[in-house]
C-alpha cells in the first residue's frame, strides 16, 4: 500500500517540482539534437563501411514510434542525411556529436531535479559523459541494425531446414524486434538513472522507476497512435501540426522518465525512514 501511495505522491511531486515544464524543455532539446545525431550516425556508419546502414538504423528506430510521429520526422531526417556527407574525424563530425548531447544535458538537469540532488561534477565531465552516451547509442543502433540485416543471410546457411526456418523467423519476427528494442530502451534508462543523474544509486534503487517508465511508454505509444487516428491537430496548429505531434509525444516520453525518477526517490525515502525506525527501536533507551 505504501508503494501505491508513493506512486500517487510522485505524480504530485512531478507537478510540484516543475517536472512538466522540464519535460517540455527535454522534448524541445530532443528535437534539436535529433538531426545532429542523425548526421553523426551517418558519419559513424562510414567506419562500418556503408552509409546506407545509418539510414536503415534510423528507419528501424522510427518504426517504434507512433506512425504520425514518424511521418513528421522521417522526411526531414532523410533530407538531412541525404544532403550531409560528413566524415567522423572532422570538425563537422565533432560539432554534430556536440550538438547531439543537448537532449542528454537537459535530461540530466531534469533527473537531478527529480532526485533532489545538486550536480557536483564539473561541466567538462558531464559533457564528456553525455558525449559517451551519444556515441554508445549510435554504435548500438548500427550494430543492432547490422545484425538484423545480416542475420537472415547467416540463418540461410544453417542446416537442416527446420533450424534455418527457426533462425530466420527469430531474426525477422516483429515481436523479436520489439523485444530487442525494449531491452535496449531498458538498458538506456538504467544508464540514465545510474550514471547520467548526479548522486549514487544502485540497480535495486532505480529498477521500479525503469519498469514503470517502460510500461507507461509502451502504453502511451499505443494510445497516442489510436488518438491520432481521429484527432485533427491542424485545427490548432495548422501547418505546424506534424511538428507539434512529435513534440507532444516526446514531452510525454520525458514526463514518463522523470516520473520514474520521482518514484525511485519516494521509495528510497521510504526505505531510509524504515531503516531509521528500526535503528531507533534497536538502540538502548
N, C-alpha and C positions, 0 to 999 in steps of 0.2 A: 504493500500500500504506500509506503514511503517513497518507493521508486516512481509510482504513478504520480504522487504529489510533486515529486521533483521534476517530472516531465512537464506538468502543468505550470509549475513555478518557472521553469526555464523558458517557457514561451513568454511569460510576463517579463522576465528579466531581459529577454531579447528586445522587447519594446522599450523597457526602462533604460537600457544602456545603448540606445540608438543603433540597435542591430539592423533594423530595416533600412536606415539611412546608409549604414556601412555596406549593406548588401547592394544597394544601388551603385555605390562607388566601385565595388568589386565587379559588378556586371559591366559598367562602363569601361573600366580598365581591361576587362577580359576582351571586349570587342576591339579596343585599341591595340592590344597586344596580339590578337589573333593573326592579323595579317603579317606583322614582322615574324611571328613564329612560323607561319607557313613559308615565308621567304627563307628563313634559316633552315627549315626542314628540307626545302629544295636544295639548298647549298650542301647540307649534310648528306643528302642522298647521293651526291656525286661521289662520295667516298665509297658507297656501296656499288657504284658502277652504273647506276641508272637513275635519272631524274624522274622518270615515269613512276618509279617506286614511291616517291613522295606524293604524287597525285593520287595513287591508289590508296596510300595511307590516309590521306585527307578524306577521300571518298568513303572509306570504311568508318572513319571517325564520325562523319555526318550521318551515316546510316543509323547510328544510335540515338540521334536527336529526333524530335518530332518533325514530321515531314515539312510543315510550314516553316520551321526554324531553318532547316537545311536548305529549303528553296530560297530563303532570303540571303543566305551566306554563300552557297556554292558558286553561283555565277561570279560574284565579286572575287572569291578566293581563286577561282580558275583564271580570272583575268590577271590577278596579281602574279600568280605562279607562272602563267604563260608569258607574261611580259617582263619578268625579272629573272635575270641569269646572273647570280652572284656566287662566287666561289667561297668555300668555307673559310679559308685562311686569307681573308682580305678585310679591309676596313668596313666594307659593306656587310660582310658576314658577322663581324663583331658588333656592329651597330644594330643589326637585326636581332642578334641574341640579347643585346642590352635592352632594347625596347620591348622584347618579348617577356622580360621579367616584371613588367608593370603590374600585371594581374596578381602575381605572387606577392609582390611587395604590399599591395593593397590588402590582399587576403591575410597576410601576416599581421598587419595592423588590426584587422577585424578579429582575428583569432586571439590576439593579445588582449583586446578589449573584452572578449567573451570569457577568457580565463582570468581576467583581472590581474594581469601581470604587466610589468614595465619592461621594455626592451633594454637590456644591459649590454648586448653585443654591439660592437662598433658597426657603423654603416657599411664599410667595405666588406666586413664579414657577412652581414646579412645579404648584401648584394651578391657576393660570391656564392652563398648558399642558394639564393634564388636562381642564379645562373646555372648551377649544377642541376637543380630541379628541372629547368627547361631543357638542358642538354640530355639528361637521362630520359625525360619524357619523349623527346624527339627520337632518340636511339631506340627506345622501347617500341614506339609506333612503327618505325621502319623494320625492326626485327620481326615483330608480330605480323606485319603485312607480308614480309618476305616468306615467313612460314606458311601463311595462308595461300600465297600464290604458288610457292614451290611444293607445298605439301601434296596436292593431288598428283603431281608428276612423280614424286617419290612413292606415293601409295600405289601407283600403277605398275611399279616394278616388283611388287610383292607377289609371291605365290604361296599357297594356292589361291584360287579366285575368291573364295569367301573371305580370306584375310584382306585381299585388295579391296573388296566391296566395303568391309567394315571400316578400314582405314580411310577410304575415300569419303564415306558418309560422315565420318567423325570430323574430317577436316572441313567439309563444306556445309555441314548442318548449321542452320541458323541458331539453334539452341546452343550448340557448342561455341559459336562465335560470341553470342551474348554472354554466356557463362565466362568466357575468357575475358571479355571486356569488363564484366562485373568484377572479376578478380583483380584486374589492373586498376580499376577505379577504387576498389577497397584498399589496395596497396598504397595508392597515392594519398588517400585520406589518412591512413595510418602515418604516412610520412609527414603530411601537413601538421597533424596534431602532435607528433612526437618531436619533430625537428624544425619545422618552419616557425611555429609559435615559440615564444620565449618560455623559459622555465623548463623543469624536468618532470616528465611523466612517463609512466610505464605503459606497456601494452594493455595490461589489466585496467589501467585508469581510463584509456581512451576507447576501448572497444565498444562500450554501449553507444557512444555518440556516433561512431563509424557505422555501426549496424543500423542505427536509426536513420542516418543520412542516406545510406544505400537503399533502404526500404522506401523511404519517402521519395527519393529521387525517381526510382522506378515507377512508383505510383503516380507522382506528379507528371512525369513524362507521358504516361498513358492518358491520364485525364486531360492534360493540356492539348494533346493531339485530338482527343474527342471533342473538346470545347471549341477548337479552332475550325472544326468541320461545319459548325452552324453559326459561328460568330464572325461578324464583318468588322474588322479593325479599321477599314477605310473610312467609316463614319466618324471616327475620332481622330485619325492621324493622316488621312488622305494618302498622298504619295509616300509617306514615311511608314506606312503600316507594316511592311515586311521587316524593316529595321526594328521597329518597336516590338514586334512579335519575338524577335531574337533577344532583344534587351530584357523584356519581361521574363522570358524563360531563364535567362542567365541570372537575373535577380532572384528568382525563386530558388535556383540552384544554390546561390550564395547564402540565402536565408536558411536553407536546409543544412548547409555546412556549419554555419555559425550556431544554429540551434543545437547541433550535435555537440559543439564545444560547451555551450551553456549547460546541457545535460550532464556532460562529464564533470564540469566544475561543481554542479549541485551534488552529484553522487560523491565526489571527493570530499566535499564539506561534510556530508552525512557520515562518511567513514571517519573523518577526523573527530567529529562530535561523538561518535560511538566509542572511539578509542580513548577520548578524553574522559568519558564517563566510566569506562572500565578501569582506567588507571586511577581515577578518584576512588572507585569502590575498593581497589586493592591497597591503596595507601593507608597507613595507620592513622587513627583518629588523633 
